[in-house]
Amino acid sequence: MACRDSEPSLNRFVQLLIALAAFMGGLWCFYAGYGRGVSLAGKAETGLGYVKTGVDGKTRIPTHRLMYAAGTVLLIGSTWWLVKGGRKKSRRSR
């Protein structure tokens, strides 16, 4: 099998499906993070995190905030890919 120097190209339809799946994953992360944040488990985690920080001074990040961050990264990345990704710039020669 010979190696090619050019990047492997996916079909545009497959790229759109991957970007849409990432977008839906980002929305799910926001939904799950919100559900965790308003639940009893999320409130307990946040409250105990404040207590533990007061005791030892370490910074703790609640799970729902990590889910918000993952959702943000997925939404921004997939939106960028849907808008700008996969297009090849063509140069006009004169």
C-alpha angles and dihedrals in degrees: 000000000000122000117232124211094216119088116260109259123217123206110267091237092056090048090053091049091052092048091048091049090052090048091052089047089054091051090049091051090053092048094047092044092052091048091050092047095054096040125095090250092054094047091048091049091051094046094046089047089058091049093048091047089053090053103045105010096234118142115242126191117206118234094244091058090052088051090051089052093049090048091050092051092048094047095048094044096046093045091051091048092049092050104036110007128103097021119122118216113232123210122212113222120215 
